[in-house]
Structures are given as C-alpha cells and as structure tokens.
Amino acid sequence: MKKLLAPFGSFILIFASVVCTIGAVISAFDFQIYWLVTVSVWAIAALAAVTFFNFWRGKGLLFLLIPVLIAIFFMLSEIIVGAKWSTFYITTEFNRWLFVPVLFEDIQIYDSELTIFFTVLGVVLTFLLSIAICLRQSALLTLLFTAPFVSLTFIIIFNHSAPGFLMGLLAIYLTMILIGGLSPDSFAGRGNSVFLALLLAVLLLLTTFVIAPPGDHDRGEFIRRIDNQIRSAASRAGIARIRTGIGWPVLHGDAWGFDTDSVSISSAGTRNIYDISVLEVTVSEPGIFYLRGYSMQYFDGNTWTINCDDVLDFNTDFLGRGFPAFIAHLYSTHNPERAIETVHMTISITGDVSRNVTYEPYFTLDQVPPSFPPPNAFEFFHVQDSILQLRHNLMQDLHFFRPDNFNHYFGEFDTLNDLINSPDTYLQIEDSSAEALRQFAYNIGISENSSREVIANQVASFMTGFGRYTLSPFIIPIEEDFVMYFLETSQHGFCIHYATAATMMMRALGVPARFTSGFVVTARPDDVGEPIDITDRYAHAWVEVFFDDVGWLPIEVTPPATGFGLGDGRPGTGIGTVASPGGAWYYDEPDFGWWPDHEQGNESGLALELYEQGASATRVSPLMQVVLVGIVLLLVISAPFVHRVVAKRTRAKHFSSDDTNLCVVFAWRYLEKLKRFSLGYNIPENIEDIAMKAKYSQHRISEEERLAFLAFADGFAEVVHASNSGFKLFTIKYVRGL
C-alpha cells in the first residue's frame, strides 16, 4: 500500500496541473472542445508517465516520449490546424487593445481538430511536468512550465479563466513548496508527503478566503486600476489602443451632471465614477427602482443628440410615459381584489446639475415638469405583471377599453402613435446601418416580421449575453459606425454601449426605441422611510420601447458583470425587464430570497449588500472566522512537531526490526541525511564497512554490529543537533524529521 502511495501522489499533482493549466486557457477564451475525451487522454498520459518513471526513472520518460511523437506524427495536420486557429483567436483578442497582427485570419476549424490540438498539448505538458515533479521535484520548474499558459488570461482583462482552475493551480504551487520542506529528497518520501502538503495548501487558501471573502472588498476595482496603468504605459509607448476618452457621465468642474444635449458613445472611453452625492431618495417600500432622467432621439453613428424632452411637448411625451400607469390604475380599479400596490417616493437634488431633468420612477401619474423645483413627490404602481398582459386583460374585460376610445379617455393617442412611428424620430437610423443590422439580426435568429414584443425581448436576450462587460472600453474609431463595430469587432463596453446597440438594432427591425439614462436605486428593508444617498456611481442607461396604444416601456439590455468589474444595475438578467428576473415589462418587487445570489454589484456601482435575513446563510460570522483561523493556525504550527513525532516513531520501528541487515541499511540512510548538516564531521570507516556489508553482501549482520551501528547513529545525531542552532536546527529536527 505504501509503495502505491508515492506514485499516486505524483499522479494527482501531474494530472491536476495539466487540467488546471490547459483548462484555464480553454475557459478564458471559451474554446469548444470535447472535454471527456481530452481529460481521459490526459489522465492516461499522467498515469503512464508516473508508471514509467516509477520503474525506470528518467529512462521511463524517454520510453513515453516515443508513443507521443508517433501520435503527433499521425495527427500532425489536425494539430497544426488547431494551433493556427488558437493563435488566430488569441491574437484577435490581443489586437483589441494592442497593435499586434492577427495571424491566420482565413483558418477554418472543426471542434474535433481543436480537441486534438489541446489533447496533444496537454500530453506534452504532462511529459514536462513529469520531469518537474517526478525527476526534479521542483516547484520552480512546475511554475515555469505552467505560468506561460495562464499568463495569457491575465494580460487581457476581458478574458477570465474559471476561478476553480486558478485556485487549483495555486493549491498545486503551494503543495510543491510545502513538500520541499516536509519530505526528504526521495520519490517515496515526496509521494508520501503530497497529501499532507495538499491538505495544508487547501487550509491556507481556505483561511485566506475566510479572512478576506470576495464580497468584502472591491478586487475588481483594484485589478482594473492595475490594468489601466499597464495600458496607459503601453499607450505612451505607442503599442496600445486608446482607452481614455471624454468619459461618461461628465464632471462639470466640481459639479456632476448628465450631458442632456449630446452623449458621445464612440469616444466615451472609461466610465467615470467620482462618488459624488447627486440625489437623496426616500421610499415607502423596499426594492430596486429605476429613475428615468432623460431620453435621446437622434444617433449619427457615433453620438446621441436631440433630447426628447426638448423636442416633444411635455404633455405629449408624458402621454407616452404615463399611459402604462393609467393601464395599471384602470386595472386596479376594475379588479380591486388584485389591485396593484402603490409606492411613495420623494426625490431631492443634492449635487446633480443636469439641465432640464426631472427624475421620476416608472408607472406614475404624477406630472412633474423639469421647471418644477425639487423635492418632488411621486406615487407609482408596483407592477408585478407585464403591462402588455394587463392591457390584454382589460381589453377582454372592458368593452370600452379599445384603441378607438383612447382619445376620449386619455388625449390624442393616434397623433402620438404617428409621431413616434415616424422614420424621422424613433425609427431614425442610417440606411447602411439598418441593412447591416437586419442582416446581423437575421444571423442570430431575430426576424423583423415578429411582433414588437418578441423582437424587443429577443434583442434584450441577445444583448444581456453578448460580449464582455467592462467599465474601461476602448474608444471606437470615429470613422467607424459604432453599432456594427461594437457588435462585430470590439464586443465590450458598459451600459451606454449596450443600450445604444440595442436601441439601433430595434429601430432597424421596425421597433421604435430610444436611449434613456437615469439612476438605479436600491432600497433595503432598513432603508424604508429613511433618506438614501444616491451617488454618481448609481448612474445607468437602458432602452425605452414604444408600443402603440400603450406607451413607452423600459427594458434592460446590459449584461451582468462577470469576472472583474462592477455589475449592471440589476439583481437579475430577465428578458424585457429593468429590475426583474421574471420577464415582465418593468417589475420592481424585490424577492429578497434571490438577491444574495446576484450580489455582483451593478454597472452604476451598486454593491448589493446582504440582507439580515440571508446573512447567516451566505456569510461566516466573526466568531466562526476566528475559530476557523485558529484551527488552521493550530494545524500549521503543529504540523512540524507532528512530523517529528511520526519520523521518530518510524525510525524506532525500523531500528527494532528483526532483520538486522534492513535495520542497518535504514540507519545508514539516516546517517547520510544527517551528514549534510554535520559541518565537517565524518563517518568512521568501520561504520561505513558495516553499512556496505549490509547492503551488498550475503553476510548476516550480527546483533553486536547492529547495536554498535545504532549507538553511533544516535551519537552522530546528537553531535549534528549540537553543532547547529536556530532556524537550521529547527529545519533539521522538525522539517526534515532527523
């Protein structure tokens, strides 16, 4: 059993190293391979490497090299294709921020060819790691063989490996370092101590996680600052694309405000966050609420211009914004048993200097013109179902609720429908862009012949899963059409980029839409009735879609943040919703049971805190943290002492063996290890003669010879211990176990 322990420990290290290293690259760039086949071959290769090494040491690895070379020869064409395509994809990713050439642009590949390439790459890495782990027993070599692969995923921040692979590699590195101190320089000793070292490595990582859990500090912001410094240096050196732009939103001197006349998308660059207090909100119910600020009408391919509130008469525009609230009101009036709950909100301006902006929640009948001084009070409906469904129910229940009766009950809706559906207003788009977007939509399965609701939901669904979310995207070249460049080339940005692309795609498919900005407010149960300070960190952008005889409905299109960076302003990523995981057009009733699962934060900086009722299930209490840390420290501190006790008992067992020859051989190995620290003390020839006789002759060592040999070994150990001191003595006794 003990003989199997050593090779099994080496197998675990080699196999886990290959899986974590190649897996980190595959997961970062989302390569599509047949995992079962690949991992199975890696496991067989690791098992063969350990087996061959165990029997023939270094020669065994040479034997293994022969079938590897044969396999490479017979699958050379597939390997070359896979290597070329991987190079093409990685250089394409690098080209998004560095001026590096994109290689092998015309390459085509099948999943099987990519699988063969990564499988063979893993086998070659297995061979190299066998040298590092089995032959050299070197943590440094292990790092050198694996780090170049993983470094590909750190240089560009838009590609992140699955955390499990990176944590696995870190555990392997720590294990290799710990093995060097816990075990002797022998294959058997290394294998026997791998499990103790691995346990200590995992405990150390667990301690780090307990002391500094991911939710307790903004690691994304820290890494983003480092990333920006690297990119700034590359820009100054002339090898990187430009990231710094005019920013969004813009700081006006020492004051903060939206630019309601022009929103530059292509040249926005990095998302600006100053943590300036801009609003103070008081609300009567907990939830996540979107506060509409302003909307933009005209997009020239790079910049939004024409503020809708400046062009449309206030009453006309409010007809489109307020009619969904009228539907909710009418539904509640005629269905008192299912009446929609109302929420009261007061909004005060504290630091926002945006021009002609009145922030208001959705589904309110309170008309507050921009000229009306704050604070402004609103009552709005807490809609939990789709407004389109409520309208459908009303049309079934109330015969008078028909489009031809709207003018009588709520003004000139026909005029509004005609105005909104004009190609010069909210269907405005350049012909070339429209054609390209229709073709792009067709390629992803969105038909312009579908209903507005279907198209809007499909576009939102696509956008929330598209590209890479980042608060520091590159500037789009001014000569490029932003939307197509964003969809086909850059494929990364934050809310204004996603909202713009979604708006123009909907327009190209015949759906009136407009770019809208404002704030996302998170009210926790403890915040109800209390002033909530809203900073510029909570600014956000989304899309409003117009439905004839219904009005403007908001829809969220920004994906949730993944990896580093902040989230998107929502606890969920539902289709056709600004605050719901359920798919309803505007739903702001919080379900506190699922909020902790989406606490990545948001695009506007919302770091959703854990609620009291869910904290015990997701956070470790301070007392438990102290206990866990104490346990880990106790294990780490006691490990050397336990190791010494085990080593002494093992020596005592071998020294008392009935086989005197084996006893002397073991004692000789003990003396050889001690000799390294003997500071010039030599072993007498008569003692060495006894050892050679026990190892190589047929002579049976007598009891007297054994006792003399063991007595010398004990005395030699005392001399070595006495001639060393401090850390070196600690290493000899407790780390080396001598």
N, C-alpha and C positions, 0 to 999 in steps of 0.2 A: 504493500500500500504506500509506504514512504517513498519507494522508488518511483511510483507513478506521480507523486505529488509535485516533484520538481518539474518534469516536462509539462504537466497540466498547468502549472502556474505560468510557465513561459508561453504556452499556447494561448492562455487568456490574454496576456499582455500583447502578444503579436496580433492576434485576431481583433481585439478591441481597438488597437492602434490603427489598423488598416480601415476598419469600419468607420471610426470617428474621423479619420483624416480625409478619406475619399468622400465619406458621407457629408462632411462639412461643405465641400466644394459642390457636390451634387445638389444639396438642399439650398445653397446660396443662389445658384444660378438656375434652379428649377429644371435641371436636366431630367428627361424622361427615360428611365431605364427599367429593366425587369429586375427588381430588387432580389427576388427569391433566387434566381439563377446566379446573380452576381455574388450575393453573400454566401451562397452554398459553395461556390468555387473558392472564394477567399478562405472559408473555413477548412476546406480540404487542403488548400495550399499551406495554411498555417500549421495544420496537423502534420502534413508531410515534412515541413521544414523542421519542426521540433523533433519528429521521429528520426529523421536522417541525422540530425545533429546529435541526438542522444546516443546513437550507435556509432557514428563515425566522426563526430566533432566537425571541424571545418571542412573535411573531405565530403561529409554528407551534404553540405550546402552545394558543393560542386556537382554532386550527383543530381541534386534537384534542379540545377541550372540547365541541364541537358533537355529534360522534357519541356521546360519553359521556353527555351529557344526554339524547339521544334514547333510548339504551339504558335509562337509568334510568327514563324516562317509560313505556316499553313493559313493563318488568318491575317497575313500582313496587309492585304488590300482593305479589309474591314477596319483594321486598327488605324491605318493611315487616314481613311475617311472620317472615322470618329475623332481622331486627333485634330484633323483640319477643321471639322465643324465645331469642336470645343474651342479651338483657337479663335475661330471666327466669332463665336458668341461672346467669348470673354473680351476680345479686343473691341467688339462693338460696345460692350458695357463700359470699357475704359474710355472709348472715344467720346462718350457723352460728357466727359469733363476734362480729358487730356487730349492734346493734339497728337494722338498716336494713330497709325494707319490701321484700318480694318482689313484683316487678312482673310483670304479665301472666301470672298463675298459670294461667289457663284456655287458654293458647295451645297449639295443636297444629301440628306441622310435619312435612314430609317432607324427606328428605335433599337432594332437588333444590332445594327452597326455601332451605335453609341454604347449599348450594353457590352458588346465585345471589347470595345476600347477601355472602358472603365474596369471591366473584369480583369483584363490583362494588366492594366496599370496597377490594380490592387495586388495582383500576384507578384509583380516586380517589386512593389513596395514591401510585400511580405518577405521577399528574399533579403532586401536591405535591412529591414527591421530584425530579421533573424540574426544578422551579423551584429547589430547594435545591442540586442537584448540577450542573445544566447552566447555569442562569442566574446564581445567586448564588455557586456554588462554595463553599458554606458548610457546614462540619462542624457548626456550632451549629444551623442550620436542620434539617439531617438528624437531629440528635438530638431536636430539638423535635417533629418530625413522627412519629418512631418511638417515642420513650420512653413516651408515654401508653399506647400499646397494651401494651408489655412490662411496664409498672408494674403492670398488673392481675394479673400472675402472680407478683409479688413481695410484694404486700400480704398475701395469704393463703398461708401456708406449705404448705397441703395440696395446692396445685396447682403443679406444677413443669413448666416448659417443657422440651422436649427440649434437652439441652445443645448440640447442634450448631447450633440456631437462635441461641442466645445467644452462642456463640463466634463465629458468623458475623457477628452484629451488632457485636460488639466489634472484630472484624477490620475491618469497614467503617468504624467510627468512627476507628480508628487510621489507616486508609488515608486518610480525608478530611483528618485533621490533618497527616499526613506530606506529602500532595500540596500543601498550602498552603505548605510550606517548600521542596519540591523543584522545583516548577514555576512558571512565570510565570502571570500572571493572564489567560490566554487559553484558549479552549476547546481548541485544538490542543495547547497545552502541557500542559493538565490531562489530556487523554486519553493523551498520550504518556508521562506520568509515573505513571499509575494502576497500571501493572503493577509498576514498581519499588517504589512505595509499598505496594502489596498484599503484595509479597514481604517487605518489611521488617516489615510488621504481623504477618504469619504467623510470621516468625522471632522477633519479640518475644514472641508468645504461646507459641511452642514453647519459648523459653528459660524463660519463667515455669513452664511445665509440667514442664520438666526439673529446674529448681531446686526446685520445690515440687510434686511429684506428688501426686495426690489421696490416695493411701494413706499419706502421711507425716504428716498432721495431721488432726485431727477438725474439719473445716469444718462438719459438721452441728451439732456442739455449739456452735460459735461463733455460727452463724446462729440456732440455737434460743434462745440467751441474748438475742440482739438482739430476736428475735420476742417472747419473753416480756416484755421491757422495754416494747416497744410496746403489747402487750396489757394489761400492768399499768397503764400510763398511761391507756389507753382505758377500763379498768375503773374507775379512780379518777374519770374524767370522766363516768362513767355511760353510756357508749355501747357498751360491750363486754360480752359474756357472761363469766361467772365461769370461770376455769381453775384457780385454786388450790383444792385440797381437802385431805383428810386424807393424801393420798399413799399410795403402795404401793411396797414394804413400809414399815412404820412404824418410826421410830427411837425406842427406849425410853431416854430420857435420853442417855447417851453410848454405850449398847449397842444392838446391832442384832438384830432378830428378826422372824420372821413372827408375825402375829396369828392363831393357830390356832383361835380361838373365833369370830371374825367377820371377814369380808372384804367391806368396802363397795366395791361396783363403781360405782354411780351417782355417789357423791361422792368417788371416789378422786382425780380431778384428775391432777396431774402425777406421773409416775413418779419416785420418789426414788432417787437414786444418791449414795452417800456415799463409796464406795471404801474401805469398812471391811473388813478381813480377817475372814472368818467361818469358813472351813473350810481344812483342809490335806489334800490328797488325794495318795496315791501309787498308781500303777497300773502293771501289768506290760506293757501293750500300748498303742500309740498309738490314738487315736480320739476321737470325740465321744460323751460318756456323759451320760445324764440321771439325776440322783439324785433319786429320789422323796422328798418330805418329808412331806406330809400331804394329805388329800383332804377336801372338804366335801360335805355331803349335801343340805341344805335351802336353797332360794333363794326369797326372798319377793318378788322383782321388783326389788329394789334391793341386797340384801346376802346374802352366803352365811353361813349359820350351821350349827351341828351338825357338829362334827368327826367324821368317820367313825371315827377311831381311838378316840374317846371312847365311841362308841355300840356298836360291834361288839366282840365278844370278840377278843383278839389272835389266837388260833389260828384263829378263824372267818374273820377278814379275811385272815390270811396264807394260808389255803387258796385264796382267790381270787387273791391276788397271787403265790403260789408255784407254783400248778399249771402255768402256762406253762413254768416252769423244769423241772418234773417231766416235761413232754412233751419238752422238749429233751434232758433226761437219758435218758429212755427211748429216744428216737430214736437218740442216740449209742451207747447200749448195744447195740441191736439192729442198728445199721448202723456197725460200727467203721471201715469204710473211708470213711465220710462223717461221722465223729464231729465234733461241733461244738466248736470251740476254746473253752477257758475262760480267763478273765482274773481276775487277783487285784487287789484294790483295798483300800486302807486309808484310812479316813476319820477325821480328827481334828477336834474343835471348837476353833476359835481365838478367835472373837468372837461367835458366834451364841448368843442367849439365848432362842430359840424354845422354847415349853413343850411337853414330851412329844413331841418329834420325833426320830425316828431316820432319818437319810438313808441310803438304800440304792439300789444300782443295780438295774435290772430284770433278771429271769431269774436270780435267786439262790435257792438252797435254804437259805441261812443265815438262821435266825430270830434276830433281834436285837430284843428288846422295847425300848420307849422308856426303861425304867428302867435299862437296861444302860449302864454308863459307857463313854464313848469312850476310846481309839480303837477303832473297830470294823473288823474284817477281813471281807471278803466274797470269795467265789469265785462268778463268774456266767458264764453262757454267752454267747459272742459270736455271736449268732444272725444268720445272713445270709439266711435264707429266711423266708417267712411262717410264723408259728406255726400259723395255721389250716391251712396246707398240710402242715406236719409232722404235725399231728394227723390230717389226712385220710390221709396215707401210712401212719401207724401203724394206723389202723382197717382199711386194706386189707391190711396185712402181718400184723397180730397179731389173732387172733380174740378174744382175751380183752380187748383194749383197746376196750371198749364202755361206753357211759354206765351201763348197769346193773351193771357191775363196778367202777365208780369208788369206791363206798362201801367196798368190800373193800380197795382199794389205797390210797385217799387220803382217808378220812374221809367225813363226811356231806355229799356234794356236792348231793344232792337238796334238803336243807334250805337250803343256801346259795343254790341256784337260786331257790327260792321266796322267800327273804328279799330277794334283790337285785331280783327282778321285781315286787315289791310296789309299788303306786301311792303308798305312803306313804314309800318310801325313795328308790331311784334312778330311779324314774319319776315322782317328785313334780313337779308343775307345776300352776299355776292353770289352771282350765278355759278362761277367756277367753284367756289367753296361748297355751294349747295349740291352740285353734282358729285363732287368728291366725297362729301359726307353721306349722300344717299348710297353711293357705292360701298362705302365703308360700313354703313348700317346693314346693307344687304348681305355683306360678307359675314357679319356677326349674327345674322338671323333676325333682323328687325325690318319689318315691311312697312312702307309708307301707306299701305292700304288698310292697316289696322286702325282701330279706334284711338282717339287721343289718350284715353286712359291706359290702353295697352301699350302704346308707343312710349308714353312718359314713364310708365313702370319699367319697361324693358330697357330704356336708356339709363334710368337710375340704377337698375340692377347691374348693368354692364359697368357703369362708372364706379360704383362702390367696390367693384372687384378688379378694377383696372389700374395698371401702372404702379408706381412707387410713391408713397406719400412722404413728403419732406418739407420742412419749413425753410429750406435754403436751396431752391432750384436754380438752374442756370437761366440766364437771360436768353430769350428766343431771338435769333437774328431778325432785325427789323424788316428785311426783305422777304421773310417767310410768312405765310399765313399761319397764325398762331394755332388754330384748332387742329389742322392737319399735321403740323409739325409736332404738336403735343401728342396726338394720337399715334403717329407713326414713328417718331424719332425720339423725342425727349422722354415722354412717358413718365414724368414725375412732376410733382408740384404740390400746392396746398389748395385750400378751399376755392380761391378765386380762379385758379386754373381749371379745376373740375367743374365749377359752376358755369364758367364760360363755355367750355367744350360741350357740356350737356345742353345748355341753352341753344347753342347754334345747331347742334345735331337735331334737337326737337324742331327748330324752325325749318331746317332742311327737309324734314319729314312732314311739314304742314301743321305743326302744333305751335300755337302762339305761346311764347315763353319770354321771360325777362330775368336778367341778372339782379339779384337782391342781396343787400347787406344789412347787418344789424348786429345783435348780440344774442348769445345763448346764456340764459340764467338758470343756475341750478339752485333750487330751494330745498334744503333738507328739512326733515321734520322739526328740528330745533330752530330753524330759521323762520318758521311761520310767524308772522306778525312783527318780526324784527327787521331792521334795515340791513340789506345785503349790499355790500360794497362790490360794485362791478368795475373791473379794470379793463384796460385795452386788451389784455390777454384773452378776454372773452369775445372779442370781435370775430365775426364769421360771415360767410357768404353762402347762399344757396340759390335755388331756382324757384320762380313762381310760374305756374302753368295756368292758362286761361281755358275755362270750359264754358261754352255757350250756355246762357241761361243759368249759370251757377256762379261764375266769377273767378277770381284768382285763388288758386290753392298752392301752398308751398310744398316743395319736395326736396328732400336731402339727397345729394349726389356725391358727396365726398366720402372716400373710403375711410374706415377706421385706421388709426395709426398702427403700424406694425414695426417690430424691432425698435430702433431708436427714434426719438422724436415724440411729439405730442399727438393726441388723438384728434378726432374730427368734430367734436361738439355734440356727440350723441352717445347714449349708453348702448345703443343697438344700431344695426345697419339694415333696417327694414326697407322694403321697396316702396317708393312713393310716400315717404313719411319724413317729417323733420324731427320727430322725437319718439319714434315708436319702433319696436321690433316686430310689430304685427301686421304691417302692410296697409294701415288705414291712412287716408289723407289727413294728416295732422292729428296726432294723438299725443297728449301730454300728461296723461295719468301715469305716475311712476309706479312701477312694480318693484318695491324695494327688495324683493327676493332675488331678482336677477341683476340688480345694479352692481354688486360687488364683483360679478363675473366680467364686467366690462369697465374696470377702473383704470383703463389705459390713460385716461385724461381726454382732452379734446383738442381740436385744431386751434381753438382760441385759448387754449391754456387751461381748460377746466381739468383739475386733478380731482376726480370724483373721490371723496373720502368715504371710508367705510362707515356704514351706519351702525349705531349702537347694537341694534338687534342682530346684526350679522357679523359683528366684530369677533365674537368668540369663535366663530366657525372659520374665520379666514386669517386671524392674527394670533400670534403667540403672546400670551400675557407676559409682562415684565418678570414676574416670579418664575414662570416656566423658562424664559430666556436665561435667567441666572442659573437655574437648575441644570439646563442643558449645557450651558457653557462650563459650569462647574464639573459636570460629568466628563465632558470632553477633555478639559484640562487635567482632570484626575487620571484619565486614561493615558494621555500623552506623557504626563510626568511619571506615572508608574510603569510605563512600558519598558524603559531601560532596566529597572530593578527586577521586573518580572522576567525579562530576557536573561538577566544574570542568574536568577534562581533556576530557570529552566536549563541554562547551559551547564551550571554546576551539577545539577541532578543527572543530566545526560552524561557528563564526564564520569561521575561516580558510578553510573551504571556500566559504562564501558571499562572503567578501571577494575571493576569487580567481576569481569567476565570470566567464565570457566576456561575459555580459550586464551591461554597466555600469549600466543602469537598475535591474535587480534587485539588484545589489550595493549601490547607494546606498540603495535602499528598505530593505534589510535592516539596513544600517548606521544608518539613521535610527531604526528601531525600537529598535536597541541604545542609541542616544543618548537616546531618550525614557525608557527604563527607567533609564538612569544618572542622568537629570536629577532623578529623585525623591530621589536621595541627594546632590545637588550642593551643597546648603547655600547656595543663592543664586546660584551660577554659571549664567549664561545662555548659550544657543547663539547665535552671531552670525547676523545676518540673511542674509549671503551663503551660509552653510552651509545655512540653512533654505530659501533660494531654490533651491539645487541639489536638495534633497530634494523640494520641491514639484514642480519641473520633472520629476524622475524619476518621480514618482507620477502626475501628472495630464496632462502634455503629451506630444506626439508627438516632442519633441526627444530626440535621442540624446545621452546624457551622454558627454562626451569622456573620454579616458584621464587627461588632466591634472586634470579636475574630480573624477574618481573618486579619484585619488591624494591630492588636497587634502582631500577629504571624509574618507577613511580616516585620513589623518595627524591631522586634527582629532579624529576619534573616538578614536584611540589616546591622544592627549594629554589629551582630556577624561576618559578612563577613569583615567589616572594622577592627574589632579587630584582626582577623586572618591575614589580609593583613599587619597590622601594626606590628604584632609580628614576622613576617618572613621577610627575606631580601635576596638579591642576587639571586642565581640560584633557590633556593627553592621558592621564591616569584614568579619568572618567571614561574616556573613549575605550581604553583597553579593557576595563572591568565591566562596564555597563552597556557599551555599544557593541564591542566585539565579543563580549562574553568570555574573556580569557582570565 
